[in-house]
Amino acid sequence: MYRYQILIEYEGTKFIGWQTQKKGNSVQKTIEIILSRLLKTQVKLIGAGRTDAGVHALEQSAHFDYEKKIANPNL
């Protein structure tokens, strides 16, 4: 198993915050959906912090585990 760190930058105006919730569009959920499609497996993203609704972020850190080595992780 490999662990990958990502640094995230976003404008949070249209998000309900970082953490996935039952209702609304969160940053975590959006990134998990995209990573899961790219890697063709369910991905759980773990954030190093959280933001509230409407908050922007620069270089917010998060990580996910993936069973394979990604050939070019700098994409």
C-alpha positions in Angstrom: 0.0 0.0 0.0 1.3 3.5 -0.9 0.3 6.8 0.8 0.1 9.9 -1.4 0.0 13.5 -0.1 -1.7 16.1 -2.1 -1.7 19.9 -1.6 -5.1 21.4 -2.4 -5.9 25.0 -3.4 -9.6 26.0 -3.9 -12.1 28.8 -3.7 -14.7 27.6 -1.2 -17.6 29.9 -2.2 -19.7 27.1 -3.6 -18.7 24.4 -1.0 -20.3 23.6 2.3 -16.8 23.2 3.8 -14.1 20.5 3.7 -15.8 17.5 5.3 -18.3 15.2 3.4 -21.8 15.6 4.7 -25.2 14.1 3.8 -26.3 17.3 2.0 -24.3 19.7 -0.1 -21.1 19.8 -2.1 -18.0 19.5 0.0 -14.3 19.7 -1.1 -13.5 16.3 0.3 -16.3 14.6 -1.5 -15.6 16.3 -4.8 -11.9 15.3 -4.7 -12.7 11.7 -3.7 -15.1 11.3 -6.7 -12.4 12.6 -9.1 -9.6 10.5 -7.6 -11.8 7.4 -7.6 -12.6 7.8 -11.3 -9.0 8.4 -12.2 -7.7 5.4 -10.1 -10.7 3.2 -10.8 -11.1 2.3 -7.2 -12.8 3.9 -4.2 -10.6 6.5 -2.6 -11.0 7.9 1.0 -9.3 11.3 1.4 -8.0 12.3 4.8 -7.6 16.1 5.3 -5.0 17.6 7.7 -7.6 20.2 8.6 -11.1 21.4 7.8 -12.7 24.5 6.5 -16.1 26.0 7.0 -18.6 26.9 4.3 -17.3 29.5 1.9 -13.7 29.4 3.1 -10.9 29.4 0.6 -7.6 27.4 0.9 -4.0 27.5 -0.3 -1.9 24.4 0.1 -4.3 22.5 2.3 -2.7 19.1 2.9 -4.5 15.7 2.5 -3.6 12.1 1.9 -5.0 8.9 0.5 -3.8 5.3 0.3 -3.7 3.4 -3.0 -2.6 -0.1 -3.6 -0.4 0.7 -6.6 2.5 2.9 -7.2 1.5 5.9 -9.4 4.1 6.2 -12.2 4.1 10.0 -12.3 2.6 11.5 -9.1 3.5 15.0 -10.2 0.7 15.4 -12.7 
